[in-house]
Amino acid sequence: MTIYPVYTRSFFIVLFSLFFLLPKGQLIAQESIRFKTVVIDAGHGGRDPGATGSKVKEKDVVLKVALKLGQYINEYLPDVKVVYTRDKDVFVPLNKRADIANRNNADLFVSIHANSIGASSIYGAETFVLGLHRSEENFEVAKKENSVIVLEEDYSTTYEGFDPNSSESYIIFELMQDVHLGQSISVASMMQDQFHNRVGRRDRGVKQAGFLVLRKASMPSVLVELGFLSNKKEEAFIASEKGQTFMASALFRAVRDYKNEFDSKSKMDDHVQLNRESEKQSISSIVYRIQIASSKKEVKKGTSFYKKFDNIWMYKDGDRFKYTTGQSDNYDDILQQMKTVKKDVNDCFVVAFENGSKIRLSEARAK
């Protein structure tokens, strides 16, 4: 039996502060206006085979899926730059993989793996985000993926004494505050939806665990387990050209959907800023807008009429949320704008505001 020394929580807080805090610049959420770069990380490689099935090695399978994913992005999302941590059978240290993503100012880091376990009956795809494991099963996955560091020279110095098999070492992940956790969970959920709904894989869900490969990535990051090589049927699927194509295309669709969501949010933020600037300029004048909707509940951005109009502006009127598009300080001009809006919203109408407050249209026209 191994006897571990007793450490206080304060000790680990100090240890975390000294060695594991990211550089100041990495703690700030990325402010890129559009989704521009994705880093694809094929797990293991070279002298590290990863998990082994009866016929294939993890390092070979995940590299093929990673390259297919990159090809799909290059073909269908040509404005997105694809960077690989490896594009051939070479060994890349874990800490170097996140460094590659950080140097390229990536908007997303995707680490691709395949699992293995003693029970051959277990199968399915799962996606992890950085955090502290909540189950022994998740801890085992993290230990397995982190154990690769022992193949690196002087790993105890590089990873500040981190022991992949010691539960005490993983306390650092409880202390880490991942500013991108929400976005990471979002893209992980998209991937799981694609695996289950489009490829028909068993959905093992989105989980948290302490993966060293994710800990210093300064952008939304996920670690994907495509399936279990220890399950003969799943190994055959993952090892096949068809299976690799399906899994890569599922990952592509998730990346595409996340990019669309990312860009849509950035675009809406831009419009909010433009609206604010416009309001400042017209704070002492009459402003006309075109009302297109009214709802008791706030409409989620990116849905409904947000997809049709770029410059949506919302205001509260009593207990209702009301939505407008377009604006002008000239009544004739807003009427011209309304002709275009009516093509999508036939019952739209003009509303008026003075100093940010709604007033009657007749009152505005009289001034």
N, C-alpha and C positions, 0 to 999 in steps of 0.2 A: 504493500500500500504506500502510495506517495504522500508524504506529509508536506503541506504547503505552509509557508510562514503566514502569520496573521497580520493583515494590513488593515488600517483604519480607512474609512471613507475619505478622510482629509488627505491621507497619503495619495490616494488615487486622483483626487482633485488637483493636487500639486503636480503629480506626474503628468496628468492630462494637460495642465497649463504649460508645463515646460516643453513637452514633446509633441502633443497632438493637435494643438490649436492651429488652424490654417493661417497662412499669412493674411495680414489685414485685408489686402485686396480681394482675397478669396471668400471673405465672409460677407461681402456685399453681393446681393443678387445681381445677376447679369442684366444689363440694360440695353441689350441689342434690340434694335427696332424690329428686325425680322429674323426668322429662323434661318440661319445661314450654314451651320456646320454640325455634322453628326460624326462622332467617333465610334467606330465599331471595333469591339475588342473580342477577338476569338480566344477563348480561355486556353491556358496551358500552352503546349508547344515545345518542340525540340526535345531536350532530355526529360521533360515533364509530360508524360502521356495523358495525365488526368485519369478519369474513370475508364475502366476497360470492360467491354462486354465480351461475349463469346467469339465475336468476329471483328469488332471494330474498337478503335480507341477514341476517347472523347476529343483529343486534340485534332484529329483528322476530320471528324464529323462537324465540329463547330466551326472549323476553318472554312469548310465548304459552304455552310449556311451563311457565315459572315460575308463571304465573297459574293454569294448570290444576292444577299440583302443589299450590299453596296452597288451591285449592278442594277438592281431595280430602282434604287434611288437615283443613280446617274441617268437612267433612261427616262424615268417618269417625273423626277423632280430635279431637272438640270440646274436649277438655281441653288441647289444645296450642295455644299462641298462635303465629300466623303473622305474620312481619314481612317486608316486601319492601324491598330497597334501592332499587328503583324499580318502580312499577306502571304506568308509561307511558313514552313515548319521550322520555326526558330523559337528559342526560349527568351521570353521577355519578363524581367522581374515585375512583381506586382506594383511596386511603388512607381515604376517607370510608365505604367499604363495610364494612370490618372494624370501623370505629368504631361503625356502626349496630348490628352484632352485639354488640359489647362493651357498649354502653349498655343494650341490652335483656337482658343476661345470658343470651344464647342458649346452648342446649345443643348446637346443631349449626348450622354455617354451610355452605350449599350454593351454590356459584357455578356457574351453568349457561352453557355455551358451545357453539359449533359450530366445527369445524375446516375448514381448507382447505390444500391443498398442490399443488405443481406437477404431481405424478404423479396423473392422474385415476383411475388404477386402484386407488388405495389407498382403503379404506373401513373402517368399524367404529367402535364406541364405546370410549372409554377414560376412566378416572377418575384424577386426579392428587391426590397429597398433597404437602405442603410438604417440600422437601429439595433436595439438589444433584442436578442431572441426571446420569444415568449413560450417556447416549448423546447423540450429536449431534442425533438426531431430537427427543428430549425438550427439548433446549436450544432448538431452533427453535420449538417450541410455546410455550415460556416467553417467548422474545424477542417473538414475535408478540402474545401477550396483554399483555406488559408495555409494549409500544411505545405504548400508549394514553396513557401519562403525558406524552408530548410535546405532547398537545393541551391540557394543563393549564397555567395561568399559573404562571410561575416554578417549573416542575417540578424544576429542578436543586437548588433550595433545599429544596423540600418533601421530596424523596427523597434529600437529602444527597449529591448528585452521582452518584447511581446512573445508569449508562448501560445501557439495556436491550440494547444490541448488543455490549457488551464482556464477554467471558468473565471478566475480572478482577473485575468488579462482583459476579459471582455467588458469589464465595468466601464472602460473608457467609452464604449458605445452608448451607454446610458447617459453619460455626461455630455456627449456631443449634441449640439443643437444644429440640425441640418435645415438651413434656410430654404432648401429646395424640396423638403419632404413632401409637401402637398402636390407639387408638380410631378415628382417622381412616382408617387402613388397613382396619380392620374394616368401617366403614360403606361405604368405597369398594368393598370386595370384595362386599358385599351388593348394591350397585348394579350392578356388573358381572355378577353372577349373574343378576339380574333382566333386564338387557338381553339376555343371551345365552339364558337358559333360558325366559323368558316372552315375550320379544318377538322372539327369533330373530335378534338383531343379532350381527355378528362381534365377538368379545370380544378387544379389544386390550390388556386387562389393567389392573392397577393400577400406576401409575408415580409417580416422584418428580421434581419440578422446582421451580425457584425462582420462584414466582409472588408478585408484590408484593401482590396482593389477599388472599393468605392469611397473609402474614408476621406481621401484628399481631393476628390473630384469637386470642382467649384461650379457645378451645373447639375440639373436634374440627371440622375443616374439610376440605372436598374441592372440587375443581374438576372438573366433568364436561364432557367433550367428547362431545356427542350423536352426532356423525358428521362426515363430510366433505362440505361443500357443493361441493367440487371434483369429487366423483363424482356424475354425473348421476342415477344410480339412487338413491343415498342422499339426494341433495338433494331429489328428488321425494318420497321417503318422509318426510323431516323437515319438508318444507314442507306436507305434507298434513294435514288435520284428523285423519285416522286415525293417522298417524305421531306427531303431537304428543300425541294422547291416549294412545297406547301407551307412549311414552317417559315422559310425566308419571306414568302409573299405575305404571310400573316404579320410578321414583324414589320414588313414594309408598310402595310396598310395602317398599322398602329402608329408608325413614325409619321406617315402622311397625315393622319387625322390629328395627331398632336401638333404637327407643324401648322395645320390649318387653324387649330384652336389658338396656338401661340400667336400667329400672325393676325388673327381676328381680334384678339385682345389688344395687341399693340396698336392695331388700326383704330380700335374704339378709344383707346387711351389718347391717341393723337387727336381724335375728333373732340374728345372731352376738353383737351387743352385748347384747341381752336375755339370751342364754344366759350370757354372761360375768357380767352383773350378778346373774343368778339363782344362778350358781355361787358368787359371793362371799358372797351372803346365806346359802347353805346349806352353806358350807364345812365346818362342824363337825357336819353332820347327815346322815342317810340320805336319799338321793334315788332315787326309782324312775323308770325310763324304759321306753319300749316299743321293743324292738328290731324293726326292719322289714327289715333287709338286712345281708348280709355279702359282702365282695368282696376278691379279691387285689389288685385295682387300684382306685385312688381314683376314685369316680364324679364326673363333671364336674357342677358346680353348674348348675342350670337344666335338667337332663335327668332322665330316669327318675322316681324317687319325689320328687325335688325339686319336680316339677310338681304333685304331689298333696298334699304336706304343707308347711305354712309353717315350722314350727319343727323343722327337721332338726338333729340334733347328732351329730357323728362322733367315734369314739374308736378308737385302735389297740389290737388284742389280738393279740399275737404278730406274725405277718406279714400280718394281715388288717385291712382297714378295715371297721368296723362302724357301722351307722347306726341312730339312734333318733329317735323323735318323742315329744312330750309329756313332762311331768315333774311329779312331786308328791312331797311328803314323807309322803304318806298312802297306804298300800297299797290301801285300798278305793277311794280316788279314782282311782288309776292303773288299777284294774280297770275302772272305769266308762269311763274314756277309751279303754281298749283295745277296748271294744265297738264304738266308732265306727271305730277304725283297722282292725279286722278286716273291715270292709266292703270295704276296698281291699287289705289284706294279711292273708289268712286265717291264715297261719302265724306271725303276730307273737307276741311273748311279752315278759314283764316282766323287766327286769334291774335290779340294784341297785348303787349307788355310795356309798362313804363317803369323805369328804374327797377327792373327785375320782378315787378308785380303785375299780375294779369289785370287788365281793365277791359271795359266794354269796347267792342269794335267801333261803335258809333261815337264813343267818347274820344277814341284815338283819332278817328277821321275828322273830328271837329277841331282838333288842335293844329 
